[in-house]
């Protein structure tokens, strides 16, 4: 017997397809707005070392955000993907040590979608999923509000929930 769509949990693959399609349909959004909201967060004021990601495609823009963080004197770590899809963290192009990673105050996380529990749906490669458990600090996803859903997203045991989400409408904290 086939379970009706509304009665079963969507798979991650199905959810990714739905949110990718949704993001492609909405081209008029100001892609810098989620980052501008994040700059107003009190958690950012006290953070010194911030791990982030480099946006691409239809993701919220991080390049303007990174310039603003540097102007505020924040130390910014950015990932480089290795052949095994793990991430190496870099500061100004140079690899950082494990002790540097232990000093991270904030992690700006990419996501396709976030639900109201802080469950993050990523792109599916697993690089950030494997990296997040080793990164301390306040974890905030940067997304457009159209991808902030009240519906529960699929979650697996290894998934790390985020502490907050920043959209063009503001910041929602889950803790």
C-alpha positions as CSV (number, residue, x, y, z in Angstrom):
1,X,0.0,0.0,0.0
2,X,1.3,3.5,-0.9
3,X,1.4,6.0,2.0
4,X,-0.1,9.3,1.1
5,X,2.5,12.1,0.9
6,X,1.1,14.1,3.8
7,X,1.1,11.0,6.1
8,X,4.8,10.1,5.6
9,X,8.1,11.8,6.3
10,X,9.8,13.2,3.2
11,X,13.2,11.7,2.4
12,X,16.2,14.0,2.4
13,X,16.5,13.6,-1.4
14,X,12.8,14.6,-1.8
15,X,13.2,17.6,0.5
16,X,16.4,18.7,-1.3
17,X,14.6,18.6,-4.6
18,X,11.6,20.6,-3.2
19,X,13.8,23.3,-1.7
20,X,16.1,23.6,-4.7
21,X,13.1,24.1,-6.9
22,X,11.6,26.6,-4.5
23,X,14.9,28.6,-4.4
24,X,15.2,28.7,-8.1
25,X,11.7,30.1,-8.5
26,X,12.4,33.1,-6.2
27,X,15.1,35.1,-8.0
28,X,14.0,38.6,-6.7
29,X,15.4,38.1,-3.1
30,X,18.2,40.3,-1.9
31,X,20.8,37.7,-1.4
32,X,22.8,39.9,1.0
33,X,19.8,40.4,3.4
34,X,20.3,37.3,5.6
35,X,23.9,38.3,6.3
36,X,22.9,41.9,7.1
37,X,20.5,40.5,9.7
38,X,23.3,38.4,11.1
39,X,25.5,41.4,11.5
40,X,23.0,42.7,14.1
41,X,23.1,39.6,16.3
42,X,24.5,40.2,19.8
43,X,26.3,36.8,19.5
44,X,28.3,38.3,16.7
45,X,29.4,41.3,18.8
46,X,31.3,39.0,21.2
47,X,32.6,36.5,18.6
48,X,36.2,36.9,17.7
49,X,36.8,33.8,15.5
50,X,34.1,32.9,13.0
51,X,34.0,29.9,10.6
52,X,31.9,30.5,7.5
53,X,31.4,29.2,4.0
54,X,31.8,30.7,0.5
55,X,28.4,31.0,-1.1
56,X,27.6,30.1,-4.7
57,X,24.7,29.9,-7.0
58,X,21.4,30.9,-5.4
59,X,22.7,30.7,-1.8
60,X,22.5,33.8,0.4
61,X,25.6,35.9,-0.4
62,X,28.5,35.6,2.1
63,X,31.0,37.7,0.3
64,X,29.6,41.0,1.5
65,X,29.1,39.5,5.0
66,X,32.8,38.4,5.0
67,X,34.0,41.9,4.1
68,X,31.9,43.3,6.9
69,X,33.2,40.7,9.4
70,X,36.8,41.5,8.4
71,X,36.1,45.3,8.8
72,X,34.8,44.5,12.3
73,X,38.2,42.9,13.1
74,X,36.8,39.4,13.2
75,X,39.1,36.4,12.4
76,X,37.5,34.5,9.5
77,X,38.0,30.8,8.8
78,X,36.9,29.5,5.4
79,X,36.7,25.8,4.3
80,X,38.6,24.1,1.5
81,X,37.1,20.8,0.4
82,X,39.6,17.9,0.2
83,X,39.4,15.0,-2.3
84,X,37.7,12.9,0.4
85,X,35.1,15.6,0.8
86,X,36.3,16.5,4.3
87,X,37.0,20.2,5.1
88,X,40.3,21.9,5.9
89,X,39.9,25.3,7.5
90,X,41.9,28.2,6.3
91,X,42.8,31.6,7.7
92,X,44.0,34.0,4.9
93,X,44.7,30.9,2.7
94,X,46.8,29.1,5.4
95,X,45.7,25.9,7.2
96,X,44.7,26.3,10.8
97,X,45.5,23.9,13.7
98,X,43.1,22.0,15.8
99,X,43.7,24.4,18.7
100,X,42.6,27.2,16.4
101,X,39.4,25.3,15.7
102,X,38.8,25.0,19.4
103,X,38.7,28.8,19.6
104,X,35.8,29.2,17.2
105,X,33.0,31.4,18.7
106,X,30.5,31.2,15.8
107,X,29.9,28.9,12.8
108,X,27.9,30.3,9.8
109,X,26.5,27.2,8.2
110,X,25.1,26.7,4.6
111,X,21.7,25.1,4.3
112,X,19.1,24.3,1.8
113,X,16.4,24.5,4.5
114,X,16.0,24.7,8.3
115,X,13.0,23.6,10.2
116,X,11.5,25.0,13.4
117,X,13.6,22.6,15.6
118,X,16.9,23.7,14.1
119,X,17.3,20.7,11.9
120,X,19.5,21.5,8.9
121,X,19.1,20.1,5.4
122,X,22.3,20.5,3.6
123,X,23.3,20.0,-0.1
124,X,23.9,16.3,0.4
125,X,27.6,16.0,0.1
126,X,28.1,15.6,3.9
127,X,31.2,17.9,4.2
128,X,29.6,20.2,6.7
129,X,27.8,17.4,8.4
130,X,31.2,15.7,9.2
131,X,32.8,19.0,10.2
132,X,30.2,20.5,12.5
133,X,30.7,18.2,15.4
134,X,34.4,19.4,15.7
135,X,33.4,23.1,15.5
136,X,32.4,24.7,18.8
137,X,30.5,27.9,19.0
138,X,27.1,29.3,18.1
139,X,25.9,27.6,14.9
140,X,23.7,29.8,12.7
141,X,22.4,28.8,9.3
142,X,22.2,31.5,6.6
143,X,19.1,31.0,4.4
144,X,16.2,32.8,2.6
145,X,13.0,32.8,4.6
146,X,11.3,30.7,1.9
147,X,13.5,27.8,3.1
148,X,12.6,28.2,6.8
149,X,9.9,25.6,7.2
150,X,7.5,24.7,10.0
151,X,7.4,21.1,8.6
152,X,9.8,18.7,10.2
153,X,12.7,18.0,7.9
154,X,14.2,14.5,7.8
155,X,16.8,14.0,10.5
156,X,19.4,11.3,11.0
157,X,21.4,10.4,14.2
158,X,24.6,12.1,12.8
159,X,22.9,15.4,12.0
160,X,23.9,18.4,14.1
161,X,21.1,21.0,14.7
162,X,21.9,24.7,14.4
163,X,21.3,27.1,17.3
164,X,19.7,29.7,15.1
165,X,18.8,30.7,11.5
166,X,19.3,34.1,9.9
167,X,17.0,35.1,7.1
168,X,16.1,38.4,5.5
169,X,13.4,38.7,8.1
170,X,15.6,38.4,11.1
171,X,17.2,35.8,13.4
172,X,15.3,32.9,15.0
173,X,17.0,31.2,17.9
174,X,16.2,27.6,18.8
175,X,17.9,27.4,22.2
